[in-house]
């Protein structure tokens, strides 16, 4: 029972962190409020997806959120430890932001590749490929 309590506590802390990020970080809110609906629309447009296409499609969106959360935690930690301006701190923050950008580029490449496959093979060939 003690392990179950630890798991429940960990889930609560994680959800609390998500709420903090959503409330305090405009970037994270935008990625949820605009990115999630866009991904739903893109997924509907690209449907049906094979299981592997669905997984890579979903992972590409979640990767953006994961990297944004790590970036946010990193920036908040640096702001707390070193509140005054410093060139190395700014460079560190820029590099962390670049990681978010790279995740976004990866997501765009994934969606573009899936769109390309749909237009290249046509709907009938795509349905046959997915279900056969």
DRENNUZA-615072 format. One line per field, with one value per residue: residue number from 0; residue in three letters; x, z, y of N, C-alpha, C, O in turn. Coordinates in pm, whole numbers, m for minus. Example, Ala and Ser with C-alpha at 12.3 -4.5 7.8 and 13.67 -1.06 7.14 Angstrom:
seq <- 0/1
type <- ALA/SER
n.px <- 1319/1285
n.pz <- 780/708
n.py <- m569/m225
ca.px <- 1230/1367
ca.pz <- 780/714
ca.py <- m450/m106
c.px <- 1320/1290
c.pz <- 780/787
c.py <- m330/3
o.px <- 1424/1341
o.pz <- 846/804
o.py <- m332/114
This chain:
seq <- 0/1/2/3/4/5/6/7/8/9/10/11/12/13/14/15/16/17/18/19/20/21/22/23/24/25/26/27/28/29/30/31/32/33/34/35/36/37/38/39/40/41/42/43/44/45/46/47/48/49/50/51/52/53/54/55/56/57/58/59/60/61/62/63/64/65/66/67/68/69/70/71/72/73/74/75/76/77/78/79/80/81/82/83/84/85/86/87/88/89/90/91/92/93/94/95/96/97/98/99/100/101/102/103/104/105/106/107/108/109/110/111/112/113/114/115/116/117/118/119/120/121/122/123/124/125/126/127/128/129/130/131
type <- UNK/UNK/UNK/UNK/UNK/UNK/UNK/UNK/UNK/UNK/UNK/UNK/UNK/UNK/UNK/UNK/UNK/UNK/UNK/UNK/UNK/UNK/UNK/UNK/UNK/UNK/UNK/UNK/UNK/UNK/UNK/UNK/UNK/UNK/UNK/UNK/UNK/UNK/UNK/UNK/UNK/UNK/UNK/UNK/UNK/UNK/UNK/UNK/UNK/UNK/UNK/UNK/UNK/UNK/UNK/UNK/UNK/UNK/UNK/UNK/UNK/UNK/UNK/UNK/UNK/UNK/UNK/UNK/UNK/UNK/UNK/UNK/UNK/UNK/UNK/UNK/UNK/UNK/UNK/UNK/UNK/UNK/UNK/UNK/UNK/UNK/UNK/UNK/UNK/UNK/UNK/UNK/UNK/UNK/UNK/UNK/UNK/UNK/UNK/UNK/UNK/UNK/UNK/UNK/UNK/UNK/UNK/UNK/UNK/UNK/UNK/UNK/UNK/UNK/UNK/UNK/UNK/UNK/UNK/UNK/UNK/UNK/UNK/UNK/UNK/UNK/UNK/UNK/UNK/UNK/UNK/UNK
n.px <- 82/202/364/171/64/286/301/57/99/317/194/10/187/308/86/29/257/215/m12/96/280/105/m46/151/324/330/411/379/103/16/110/m52/m317/m331/m166/m253/m528/m463/m310/m503/m678/m500/m444/m699/m732/m527/m605/m692/m444/m163/m63/204/245/62/177/430/342/193/398/564/425/399/668/734/592/715/985/945/849/1078/1254/1125/1142/1420/1483/1346/1482/1740/1683/1620/1856/2045/1966/2046/2152/2352/2598/2655/2439/2228/2303/2275/1999/1912/2005/1853/1602/1640/1631/1358/1272/1393/1251/1001/1054/1106/846/707/835/758/476/471/592/401/183/291/316/46/m44/124/76/m195/m539/m662/m444/m318/m505/m512/m246/m245/m439/m393
n.pz <- 0/62/m159/m352/m250/m285/m564/m630/m504/m656/m906/m847/m792/m1043/m1201/m1075/m1147/m1426/m1425/m1309/m1511/m1723/m1630/m1575/m1795/m2102/m2351/m2320/m2277/m2529/m2689/m2601/m2628/m2900/m3046/m2983/m3084/m3359/m3412/m3375/m3586/m3802/m3766/m3810/m4075/m4191/m4139/m4221/m3986/m3968/m3697/m3631/m3762/m3623/m3367/m3404/m3492/m3269/m3075/m3178/m3122/m2841/m2774/m2818/m2606/m2385/m2406/m2384/m2120/m1977/m2057/m1944/m1667/m1639/m1705/m1499/m1276/m1324/m1314/m1045/m914/m1018/m1038/m1146/m1457/m1680/m1911/m1974/m1856/m2010/m2259/m2200/m2157/m2413/m2559/m2444/m2529/m2799/m2813/m2784/m3022/m3207/m3150/m3237/m3511/m3576/m3537/m3741/m3964/m3938/m3972/m4230/m4375/m4343/m4474/m4731/m4794/m4806/m5029/m5226/m5264/m5281/m5174/m5191/m5218/m4982/m4788/m4840/m4776/m4503/m4393/m4490
n.py <- m120/117/171/224/461/627/631/754/1000/1093/1120/1322/1536/1561/1637/1877/2019/2034/2197/2431/2500/2546/2763/2958/2982/3123/3019/2740/2729/2820/2611/2407/2515/2595/2421/2156/2141/2186/1960/1762/1822/1784/1512/1404/1476/1327/1070/731/636/421/205/262/505/660/650/779/1025/1114/1110/1310/1544/1529/1539/1807/1927/1802/1888/2161/2178/2093/2294/2517/2455/2456/2725/2862/2765/2865/3140/3166/3083/3255/3549/3797/3949/3760/3668/3394/3265/3364/3256/2985/2969/3038/2820/2615/2699/2664/2388/2340/2452/2278/2043/2127/2161/1894/1788/1921/1812/1543/1562/1673/1465/1263/1380/1398/1124/1055/1205/1110/833/813/777/518/338/400/322/49/m14/40/m130/m385
ca.px <- 0/293/405/57/59/396/263/m49/163/396/100/m40/294/323/m29/49/357/148/m98/186/333/m4/m85/259/405/251/451/316/m41/m3/132/m172/m440/m329/m100/m336/m634/m403/m272/m627/m722/m405/m467/m825/m704/m437/m661/m647/m299/m122/m25/336/227/m5/273/530/265/165/525/620/358/436/807/732/549/818/1102/901/846/1217/1306/1064/1202/1559/1486/1304/1591/1847/1638/1626/1994/2127/1865/2101/2189/2486/2609/2646/2301/2149/2336/2214/1855/1895/2026/1735/1495/1670/1583/1214/1261/1428/1136/897/1095/1081/702/671/887/672/348/497/616/273/105/355/278/m95/m59/204/20/m339/m618/m684/m319/m290/m595/m463/m121/m271/m525/m357
ca.pz <- 0/67/m297/m419/m203/m351/m704/m631/m470/m773/m1009/m803/m811/m1188/m1247/m1021/m1234/m1552/m1398/m1293/m1643/m1804/m1577/m1571/m1917/m2222/m2458/m2294/m2304/m2674/m2744/m2568/m2683/m3046/m3101/m2970/m3188/m3491/m3427/m3391/m3724/m3891/m3750/m3877/m4218/m4233/m4104/m4109/m3965/m3915/m3556/m3624/m3799/m3510/m3257/m3434/m3498/m3131/m3009/m3225/m3047/m2700/m2760/m2803/m2469/m2292/m2413/m2331/m1974/m1930/m2079/m1843/m1537/m1646/m1699/m1365/m1185/m1347/m1264/m900/m869/m1068/m1086/m1225/m1595/m1701/m2050/m1982/m1824/m2130/m2361/m2157/m2185/m2559/m2602/m2403/m2621/m2928/m2804/m2813/m3166/m3277/m3134/m3326/m3649/m3590/m3553/m3876/m4058/m3928/m4037/m4374/m4431/m4350/m4582/m4856/m4818/m4847/m5165/m5320/m5291/m5299/m5064/m5203/m5186/m4841/m4710/m4859/m4702/m4359/m4347/m4544
ca.py <- 0/230/199/285/600/699/650/856/1128/1134/1165/1454/1634/1581/1716/2011/2080/2068/2314/2548/2536/2601/2894/3057/2988/3152/2925/2611/2748/2826/2477/2329/2575/2601/2303/2036/2140/2169/1820/1685/1847/1716/1368/1373/1490/1220/939/649/620/291/220/327/645/724/665/882/1149/1153/1138/1437/1651/1518/1582/1953/1958/1755/1976/2291/2166/2090/2430/2605/2424/2501/2871/2905/2733/2963/3270/3162/3071/3365/3644/3908/3915/3708/3622/3248/3227/3395/3156/2859/2980/3035/2682/2539/2739/2600/2250/2346/2478/2154/1954/2178/2127/1750/1769/1968/1712/1425/1592/1689/1332/1192/1443/1356/984/1053/1258/1031/702/821/724/374/269/423/236/m87/m26/43/m239/m517
c.px <- 86/338/294/43/167/361/158/9/244/307/45/63/312/209/m21/150/298/60/m14/237/225/m40/25/336/319/284/381/166/m68/13/14/m294/m445/m270/m187/m450/m578/m363/m395/m677/m631/m424/m594/m805/m622/m494/m699/m495/m272/m79/109/327/162/93/374/463/239/293/580/554/400/580/816/697/655/936/1066/897/987/1279/1253/1127/1346/1568/1448/1415/1705/1809/1648/1770/2079/2034/1921/2143/2333/2489/2593/2506/2212/2176/2273/2064/1827/1910/1906/1615/1516/1624/1433/1193/1291/1314/1021/929/1072/933/655/717/799/540/366/520/487/184/161/314/133/m113/17/134/m130/m412/m634/m559/m286/m377/m550/m337/m145/m344/m488/m229
c.pz <- 0/m73/m374/m378/m269/m497/m715/m601/m589/m885/m974/m827/m959/m1243/m1197/m1106/m1368/m1535/m1382/m1429/m1728/m1760/m1596/m1702/m2042/m2335/m2441/m2321/m2453/m2737/m2714/m2642/m2835/m3107/m3096/m3071/m3330/m3515/m3444/m3535/m3822/m3885/m3820/m4029/m4271/m4211/m4228/m4105/m3920/m3769/m3542/m3662/m3685/m3396/m3284/m3441/m3357/m3057/m3051/m3152/m2900/m2676/m2744/m2660/m2366/m2289/m2358/m2178/m1915/m1944/m1973/m1706/m1531/m1632/m1561/m1262/m1200/m1295/m1112/m850/m906/m1126/m1170/m1363/m1600/m1840/m2063/m1949/m1945/m2241/m2327/m2186/m2335/m2613/m2564/m2492/m2758/m2928/m2833/m2963/m3247/m3266/m3225/m3472/m3674/m3613/m3692/m3981/m4057/m4000/m4188/m4441/m4444/m4460/m4717/m4892/m4867/m4991/m5267/m5361/m5316/m5187/m5072/m5165/m5038/m4754/m4720/m4778/m4552/m4314/m4399/m4482
c.py <- 126/271/268/432/684/728/760/993/1181/1186/1302/1563/1665/1666/1860/2087/2120/2192/2440/2595/2601/2743/2998/3075/3006/3053/2791/2619/2749/2688/2385/2385/2578/2473/2179/2034/2123/2024/1731/1699/1774/1565/1324/1377/1373/1080/861/639/477/313/291/474/722/749/775/1019/1202/1190/1274/1555/1648/1562/1733/1990/1918/1852/2115/2287/2166/2229/2526/2582/2475/2653/2922/2879/2834/3101/3276/3162/3191/3472/3760/3857/3864/3645/3470/3197/3251/3293/3021/2858/2974/2892/2595/2573/2677/2454/2243/2365/2351/2052/1997/2145/1978/1722/1811/1867/1587/1449/1605/1554/1253/1249/1399/1213/977/1099/1174/902/705/749/573/295/284/334/91/m111/m35/m83/m377/m566
o.px <- 48/350/319/14/143/389/168/m28/239/340/34/30/329/232/m60/132/328/59/m49/237/250/m61/m3/407/245/194/329/107/m164/m62/m15/m365/m553/m321/m194/m467/m638/m379/m390/m715/m679/m421/m597/m856/m644/m438/m735/m428/m349/m62/126/394/201/93/401/522/261/297/636/620/432/612/897/762/681/981/1149/938/1012/1349/1329/1161/1388/1651/1510/1438/1759/1893/1681/1804/2174/2024/1851/2167/2422/2395/2523/2460/2130/2083/2223/2010/1730/1835/1863/1536/1419/1582/1387/1106/1221/1283/953/840/1025/898/573/644/769/497/285/471/465/117/85/282/102/m189/m23/133/m186/m352/m621/m566/m233/m329/m550/m322/m76/m314/m545/m182
o.pz <- m56/m102/m452/m462/m305/m547/m800/m665/m619/m951/m1060/m876/m998/m1323/m1267/m1134/m1420/m1621/m1437/m1458/m1796/m1843/m1628/m1717/m2081/m2406/m2538/m2379/m2500/m2827/m2792/m2710/m2893/m3208/m3193/m3140/m3412/m3625/m3519/m3598/m3916/m3988/m3881/m4101/m4382/m4261/m4330/m4209/m3844/m3726/m3451/m3602/m3654/m3335/m3196/m3399/m3329/m2985/m2968/m3125/m2841/m2571/m2666/m2599/m2272/m2182/m2293/m2113/m1815/m1854/m1918/m1636/m1429/m1557/m1510/m1173/m1101/m1238/m1056/m755/m836/m1248/m1255/m1383/m1534/m1880/m2153/m2007/m1980/m2308/m2416/m2234/m2378/m2701/m2643/m2526/m2827/m3031/m2899/m3023/m3344/m3363/m3284/m3547/m3781/m3699/m3754/m4076/m4162/m4079/m4265/m4552/m4544/m4531/m4808/m5008/m4958/m5066/m5384/m5479/m5367/m5113/m4970/m5090/m4976/m4658/m4621/m4716/m4482/m4208/m4356/m4514
o.py <- 229/389/359/517/800/837/848/1091/1300/1284/1390/1671/1781/1757/1953/2206/2228/2280/2545/2714/2700/2831/3113/3174/2916/3009/2736/2528/2688/2651/2294/2311/2564/2424/2103/1933/2053/1971/1634/1601/1710/1498/1217/1291/1326/982/920/633/419/427/372/558/834/856/857/1119/1320/1290/1346/1655/1751/1617/1783/2074/1992/1892/2178/2384/2232/2276/2606/2677/2530/2704/3015/2960/2882/3172/3381/3232/3225/3485/3814/3738/3918/3577/3423/3099/3166/3249/2952/2758/2911/2850/2511/2485/2642/2402/2149/2301/2322/1983/1912/2104/1939/1642/1742/1839/1531/1365/1553/1531/1185/1174/1367/1184/901/1039/1169/866/608/670/505/198/192/275/18/m217/m109/m137/m477/m675
